[in-house]
Amino acid sequence: MKLGLTGVAGVVGIVVATMPAMVFADKAQADAQIRAAFEKYTVAWNNASLEGVLSLYSEDARIAEG
């Protein structure tokens, strides 16, 4: 897997963005969702697919800085 520091930061962002949806899921289900999101992100990142990366975010996702 070719995943640099920026890619890891993106994966962490995806996991944090999906956390509210996983609050009520059991651990096995949450782990499976995280693994699936990580795999989709890694494939999209390695293929330089902006659409693939952005498809992992919800429509109302916000990027917070600072």
Contacts in CASP RR format, 6 or more apart in sequence:
PFRMAT RR
TARGET T0000
AUTHOR 0000-0000-0000
METHOD contacts of the structure
MODEL  1
MKLGLTGVAGVVGIVVATMPAMVFADKAQADAQIRAAFEKYTVAWNNASL
EGVLSLYSEDARIAEG
1 42 0 8 1.000
1 46 0 8 1.000
2 46 0 8 1.000
3 11 0 8 1.000
3 42 0 8 1.000
3 45 0 8 1.000
3 46 0 8 1.000
7 41 0 8 1.000
7 45 0 8 1.000
10 41 0 8 1.000
10 53 0 8 1.000
11 37 0 8 1.000
11 38 0 8 1.000
11 41 0 8 1.000
11 42 0 8 1.000
14 37 0 8 1.000
14 38 0 8 1.000
14 41 0 8 1.000
14 56 0 8 1.000
14 57 0 8 1.000
15 34 0 8 1.000
15 37 0 8 1.000
15 38 0 8 1.000
17 57 0 8 1.000
17 58 0 8 1.000
17 61 0 8 1.000
18 33 0 8 1.000
18 34 0 8 1.000
18 37 0 8 1.000
18 58 0 8 1.000
21 33 0 8 1.000
22 29 0 8 1.000
22 30 0 8 1.000
22 33 0 8 1.000
22 34 0 8 1.000
25 33 0 8 1.000
37 56 0 8 1.000
40 52 0 8 1.000
40 55 0 8 1.000
40 56 0 8 1.000
41 53 0 8 1.000
41 56 0 8 1.000
43 49 0 8 1.000
44 51 0 8 1.000
44 52 0 8 1.000
44 53 0 8 1.000
44 55 0 8 1.000
44 56 0 8 1.000
45 53 0 8 1.000
END
